[in-house]
Amino acid sequence: MKFSWNILNYFINLNSINLKKFTTKLILSGFEIEEVTNIHITKDKIINLNITANRKDIHCIFNLAQEISTICDLPLKIPIFNINSKFNHKISINNNFIKNSKEIIHIQINTIHNIKSHKSPKWLKNHLISYDIKSLYLLHDIQQYIKIKWGHEFFIHDIEKIHNNTKIINTNLINIDKCKKNNYQEKILYKNEELINFSNTSRKQIKEFNYKTKTILLCFACYEQKNKINKNLQENLENAYYETIQLIQTFGKGTINKLHQYINKNNDIKNKYKIELKTNAIKKILGPIKEKNKKFLSTKQIIYSLKQLKTEFKYINKYKNFEVLIPNYRKNDLYRSIDIIEEIGRIYGFEKFINEIPKFSQKGTISSKSFYIKKIKSTLKGLGLNEVINSSLNDDITSNNRIHIYNPITQENTFLRTNIINNLLRTYENNKKQKNFRTEIFEVGQIFYKNNENKYLEETHLGILIKNKEFIRENWSHNAKNLEFFHVKGIIEIFLHKLKCNIIWENLNFSESNNHLMKCTKIIKQNKTLGIYNKKNNKLIGFLSELNYQIHNIKYENNNHIYILEINVNELIKTIKFNKHLTNRIQSQSIYPNVTRDISINITKEQKINEIKKFIEKQNSQFLESIELINEYHHKNINVNTKSICLRITYQSKNKTLNNEDINTIDKNIEKILKKFQITKNQV
């Protein structure tokens, strides 16, 4: 956009500042100067500015002069009038035909008769030449000049061409109506004949005027339209109007009639909106000034900058903040507190602030859940597993508590997944197609389901799938052996031990229908499944199992099993021990000899070794050192549901050698165990 240096000096005294310093200040204030052109004919300089999208208010020389006054802290040379100024005290302000308008805020209508001259003065022609505008005749040139200088697009109508060549305008016959094509646009009518059409794209003049026009209707209007920058501002309407009247009266020798002014108080855009501005926020965002002691902007400096910005404000000392009223002509780019802070920095000078990012020694924090998810992933990777990432959307139609997606992109992405295992099985099948037969993968992700109360729930789950037919090899001359269930259990135990999880392994109780994990048990072998429980509350947090090939559509390979695990991560984190200090004790081993007893007992296949160990510990709590399972065997001639196990019990004292009395006590305790389980004794 072009701006004349000579017209700019009409508003503000720039004699104290040279052009180079002036352009530097504009650039530092955020304006981009494309070029400065010298016009030798008119002895003027044209500054071509690239106006950014947020500063569309700089559309005329007056607005640029206001901006320079703010940046350079220079006063305007001319007073700015308003509707309450001394020029208007004799004018009656009516409010009739525009009171129902939603666009018009303020309108001034006047008639001028007996225009005798249409020749423009030389200085006016020179200003238009500087802007590459061709001078035609006085009324046209004044209209273009006022638009350049004040930003007002006013309307001129030849009265003799209005309604049967009338020479007198009765303002009482002027009214307003909506356009037929667009009800949001309005037009001004005189005796039901259109005068002005406020279009979204342009303001159309219906009645033309030319160099022969002698009697005109002059109309200045302030109007507001949606999503548009208001160019005809109310702040400088009076100045633009009176300069227009003065130019027509001086050079056209016309007779000026009484002004008719109408104000729509319902649309008065002088109502300013308030922004709260905190002093600490200003200091935090702008940072310290380039001084030895690195001080921040003081309250006095902030107040001075706000005064330069020509805003009304109030400082509340109790809360250390400002209440700033934004002027109407800046309402399009100043609507947040950060915008005001930017203006304060721009006015004070961004170059005066330290341009370094502050260094913070304090590290950022992450949630405990994020921390442990990272630890889970790193631990599993350390154990040789590979992480995979799958989409949370699938086409699983077998689950009853699945969640349907409205308007899915594809048929394969119709539902939210209810478990991780199904995605891992698809990854396995894809690996198999690529002839990658060793699959040791895991995934941590979100699952979604509806509970019994029909509420939508989201949880974080860990899924593991392991299949390796060459897992272990005794030596290179022997064939590799398949991965077995207890190999996988050992890997998971190492993983849980590294996380310090306080869990227990139990046979999975398939009657727990309230737990969502039980919904996954349809694809597993129930006789080869272990549940992972929280040791504190005995709550199920996950399971380890072998895949049931008969249910899932995967081809079974001889003695090559797929083992799967799924754990609720949120519940797993709850089992982790948070030790603030070490509870370990250092003590020397006993120097006294021990006594060992091996006992064989018959138990059912459902009996648990831990329960038997607990029973023995109760009987021999004084000198009991350890209980070890050393053998298991089955009898062909005995009930199929029973088996025999051999336990080795070690007794030892830390402060003496066991005497005959102690050994007799031990033997009596062994007899109790024998009687309990009807067993035979072998002494070693």
HELIX and SHEET records of a PDB file:
HELIX    1   1 TRP A    5  PHE A   11  1                                   7    
HELIX    2   2 LEU A   19  LEU A   28  1                                  10    
HELIX    3   3 ALA A   53  ARG A   55  5                                   3    
HELIX    4   4 ILE A   61  CYS A   72  1                                  12    
HELIX    5   5 LYS A   86  ASN A   88  5                                   3    
HELIX    6   6 LYS A  122  SER A  130  1                                   9    
HELIX    7   7 LEU A  138  TRP A  150  1                                  13    
HELIX    8   8 ILE A  159  LYS A  161  5                                   3    
HELIX    9   9 THR A  171  LEU A  173  5                                   3    
HELIX   10  10 LEU A  237  GLY A  252  1                                  16    
HELIX   11  11 LYS A  265  ASN A  267  5                                   3    
HELIX   12  12 THR A  279  LEU A  286  1                                   8    
HELIX   13  13 THR A  299  GLN A  308  1                                  10    
HELIX   14  14 ASN A  328  ARG A  330  5                                   3    
HELIX   15  15 SER A  337  TYR A  348  1                                  12    
HELIX   16  16 PHE A  350  LYS A  352  5                                   3    
HELIX   17  17 SER A  368  GLY A  382  1                                  15    
HELIX   18  18 GLN A  411  ASN A  413  5                                   3    
HELIX   19  19 ILE A  421  LYS A  433  1                                  13    
HELIX   20  20 PHE A  485  LEU A  499  1                                  15    
HELIX   21  21 HIS A  516  ILE A  523  5                                   8    
HELIX   22  22 VAL A  569  LYS A  574  1                                   6    
HELIX   23  23 ILE A  609  GLN A  619  1                                  11    
HELIX   24  24 ASN A  660  PHE A  677  1                                  18    
SHEET    1   A 3 LYS A   2  SER A   4  0                                        
SHEET    2   A 3 ASP A  44  ASN A  50 -1                                        
SHEET    3   A 3 GLU A  32  ILE A  39 -1                                        
SHEET    1   B 5 ILE A  93  ASN A  94  0                                        
SHEET    2   B 5 HIS A 260  ILE A 263  1                                        
SHEET    3   B 5 ILE A 104  HIS A 113 -1                                        
SHEET    4   B 5 ILE A 216  TYR A 223 -1                                        
SHEET    5   B 5 PHE A 155  ASP A 158 -1                                        
SHEET    1   C 4 ILE A  93  ASN A  94  0                                        
SHEET    2   C 4 HIS A 260  ILE A 263  1                                        
SHEET    3   C 4 ILE A 104  HIS A 113 -1                                        
SHEET    4   C 4 THR A 255  ILE A 256 -1                                        
SHEET    1   D 4 ILE A 174  LYS A 178  0                                        
SHEET    2   D 4 GLU A 186  TYR A 190 -1                                        
SHEET    3   D 4 GLU A 193  PHE A 198 -1                                        
SHEET    4   D 4 ARG A 203  GLN A 205 -1                                        
SHEET    1   E 3 LYS A 274  LYS A 278  0                                        
SHEET    2   E 3 ASN A 321  LEU A 325 -1                                        
SHEET    3   E 3 GLU A 312  ILE A 316 -1                                        
SHEET    1   F 7 ASN A 386  GLU A 387  0                                        
SHEET    2   F 7 THR A 439  LYS A 450  1                                        
SHEET    3   F 7 TYR A 456  LYS A 467 -1                                        
SHEET    4   F 7 TYR A 563  ASN A 568 -1                                        
SHEET    5   F 7 LEU A 540  LEU A 547 -1                                        
SHEET    6   F 7 ILE A 524  ASN A 534 -1                                        
SHEET    7   F 7 ILE A 503  ASN A 507 -1                                        
SHEET    1   G 3 LEU A 393  ASN A 394  0                                        
SHEET    2   G 3 PHE A 415  LEU A 416 -1                                        
SHEET    3   G 3 ILE A 403  HIS A 404 -1                                        
SHEET    1   H 4 LEU A 624  TYR A 633  0                                        
SHEET    2   H 4 THR A 642  TYR A 651 -1                                        
SHEET    3   H 4 VAL A 595  THR A 604 -1                                        
SHEET    4   H 4 THR A 680  GLN A 683 -1                                        
END                                                                             
